[in-house]
């Protein structure tokens, strides 16, 4: 199933995984007593960064605007957040 996805979208998904994992790890480190709030903040950041990058491409012409790129980045970000949360729970 994942083989039918364009290579460009896969790159956005993988970048999203890294972004989500790093941001969630930082969120957990910054707010260790309020995981729910850190999740909400990080998902907001993942969405803003993913779509903001696409808007930057559209406005500056320094790339190709594609809404689905942002969608795949967000999906990867959510997956990365989950991986970071699992790692944090495993470490506790």
Residue pairs with C-beta under 8 A, 6 or more apart in sequence:
2 10
5 13
5 72
8 66
8 69
9 68
9 69
9 72
10 72
12 50
12 69
12 70
12 72
12 73
12 76
13 72
13 73
13 75
13 76
13 79
14 76
15 73
15 76
16 46
16 50
16 72
16 73
16 74
16 75
16 76
16 77
16 78
16 79
16 80
17 76
17 77
17 79
17 80
17 83
18 76
18 80
19 46
19 49
19 50
19 73
19 76
19 77
19 80
20 42
20 46
20 76
20 77
20 78
20 79
20 80
20 81
20 82
20 83
20 84
21 80
21 81
21 83
21 84
22 80
22 84
23 42
23 45
23 46
23 77
23 81
24 38
24 39
24 42
24 80
24 81
24 84
24 85
24 88
25 84
25 87
25 88
27 38
27 39
27 41
27 42
28 35
28 38
28 84
28 85
28 88
30 38
31 37
31 38
35 85
39 81
39 85
42 81
43 77
43 78
43 81
46 73
46 74
46 77
46 78
46 81
47 74
47 77
49 73
50 69
50 70
50 71
50 73
50 74
50 77
51 70
51 74
53 69
53 70
53 73
54 65
54 66
54 67
54 69
54 70
55 65
56 62
56 63
57 63
57 64
57 65
58 65
